[in-house]
Structures are given as structure tokens and as C-alpha cells.
Amino acid sequence: MSLEMEHHCPACGEERTFWRAASTLMHLGEKVKWRCTECEYGLVRIGDIDTSVEA
């Protein structure tokens, strides 16, 4: 269980460090909320699904 990750921030437009803000276990997998350390942009991951990825 990592408390930080490197990820592209759409708001900042570059790679940033994201901090783990919260998590819960669901029937789909673990739901984890992440926050950008620079701009507070938030994203959610459930298993391999990432809300910051455009469809």
C-alpha cells in the first residue's frame, strides 16, 4: 500500500506526485482517492480503472 504515486496531472499538464487521500474496499476492488500535491486535482482508481483517463 503506497501513500504516493507519480501520475500525469491534467490540471498541471505534467507528471506530479499524488498522495493517497482515502480508500475503501468495494465489490469491484479497492477504491482509492488520490490528490495532486501541487493543485489538489483529485482522481479515483478502482482496481485498474482510472478516472483521469479520457474515454
ABEGO torsion letter per residue (X at the ends): XBABBBBBBAAAGBBBBBBBABBBBBAAEBBBBBBBAAAGBBBBBBEABBAABBX
